[in-house]
Amino acid sequence: MRSILEHIDDLDRMVDGGSGKPEIRSQIAFIGREVAALVAEHEQLAQAYAKLQEAHLQLQASKADPSADSPADLKRISMWGGIKDQPGG
């Protein structure tokens, strides 16, 4: 799989080489789709990271409280979903 930079280099060569407008527009559209996909992936990862941070803060708060649940609560933390509502679920 080629990188975005390689596709941009291709576009630059197309412009320098005098390629036709349809080819150049096609390359620009392709790069735009790839960038949009990367933006969407970044947003998903940012949301997942925020959930993990929230779960981490909740776990730290529960450890600071001596009456909190046991360390078995670690099993309730889901990488993508934060703290699960029910133990084992």
Secondary structure as GFF3:
##gff-version 3
##sequence-region A 1 89
A	DSSP	alpha_helix	4	16	.	.	.	ID=ss1
A	DSSP	alpha_helix	21	64	.	.	.	ID=ss2
A	DSSP	three_ten_helix	71	76	.	.	.	ID=ss3
A	DSSP	beta_strand	77	78	.	.	.	ID=ss4
A	DSSP	beta_strand	82	83	.	.	.	ID=ss5
###
